[in-house]
Amino acid sequence: MVKLFVGGFPLEMTELELVKMIGPHGDVETIKIVRDKKTRICKGYAFLEMKDRTGAENAVIALDGTPIADRVLSVKINDDFIKKTPPPRKSFGYGNNRGGGDRTNNTRSYNSQSNYRSNNDQSPGSDRPRRPRKTM
């Protein structure tokens, strides 16, 4: 599938009218007209997904720069729509990776002898006694 950016069309234009305009050049899979979140008024651009690249290229050749009403249509193939992996989460200076991020097995925990030990150490247990569980 190939994603197309279509901009510069009249704000009154509907999804069906856009598909009728681009449909003769290739099969349109999906269409999304971008609208204002509050007013739901069209912002004048949309994204379409077409089945094959040849149909998308034909639509670009035929429709890019075409005047419609008092506007000029802009049709471009959008090659940048591949999902990018988000950057790793960073801690915000709280120490010991409390703010998120990549947690590994080499974090440290507090020991009762006032020093730090690694979680990788194979110590048999804690030196302080445990509080008994409440029973009903």
N, C-alpha and C positions, 0 to 999 in steps of 0.2 A: 504494500500500500504506500501511496505517496501523498504527502500532505501539501495542500495549496493554501496560500494566503491570498485572500481577495479583499481589496480595499478600495475606497473611493466610490462605492455605489450609493445611490440615494437612500436616505434613512427610512423611507417608507417601504423599501423593498423587503419581501418576505423570503423565507427559506425556499418555498416552492418556486418562486420566480427566479431565484439564484440557480437552483437545480435545473430549471428549464433552460437557462442561459448557458450553463456549462455542460449540461448533459449530452448535447450532440457531439461533443469532443471526446467523451469517455464516460465510463460508468462511475457515478458518484456513490460512495459508500455512506459517509456521514457528513453532516454539515452542522456548524455551530456559529450562529451570528452572535457577536459579542455585544452585550447590552449593559447599560448602567444598572448597578445593583439596586439602587433605590427607586429610580423612576422607570426602569425597564425600557428606556428609550435606546434604540440602536445607536451604536457608536460609529457605524459606517464601515466596519470591516468584519470579516468572517474567516473561519478555517474550514476547509473541506478535505476529506480523504477520498482519493480516487483509487480504483483497483490497480491500474498499471501506470507506469511512468510515461508511456507513449501518449496516452490520453491526457495526462497532466501537461506534457510538453505541448501538445496540440492546443490545449486550452490557453496556455500562456502565449503562444504565437498568435492565436486568433483574437484574443480578448485584451491583452495588455495594451494600455494606452487608448482604448476605445472610449469615446465620450458618451456618457449616459446622463440625460437631463442636463444639469449645469455642472456636472462633475466628470472627472476622468478616471476610468477604471484601472486599477493596478492589480495584476495577477502574477504571482511569483511562486515558484516551488520552494517550499520550506524544508531544507535539509537539516535544520538545527533542532528538529523536534524529538530527536533520540533522547530517551530519558537519561539524565546524568545522575550518577550516584551522589547523594548528599555528602558534604564534607563531614569528617568525624566530629562527634560532639566533644567540646572542650570543657574542662572544669573551670570554674570561675574563681580560683584562688582560695578555695576552702581546704585544700590539702587532701591527701589520701583519696583522690578521685571521687569525692562526694558529689560533685556537680555533674556527674555523668562521664562519658568518655570510655575508653577502652580499659576494662578491668582485667588484670592478669593475676596469676597466682603469687606474684612476688610482693603483695602488699604486706604491711607490718601490723601487728596487733600488740596491745599492751600486756605485759606480763607482771605478775605481782611482785617481782624482785626489782622493780623500778628500772627496767630496761626494755628495749624492744627486741622482739624475736620475729623471725620470718614465719609465714604460714607454711612454708615448705619444710620447716623443722618437724621431726617426728617425735615430739615429746609425749610421754604417756598420759598427761592430763594436767589440770590446773592445780596449783598448790593451795588455793583457798577452798574451804568447804562450800558446798552448794546449799541453798535454802530448800527446805523440804516443800513438796507440793501441797497445795491446799486440797483437802478432801471434803466432800459434802456429807 
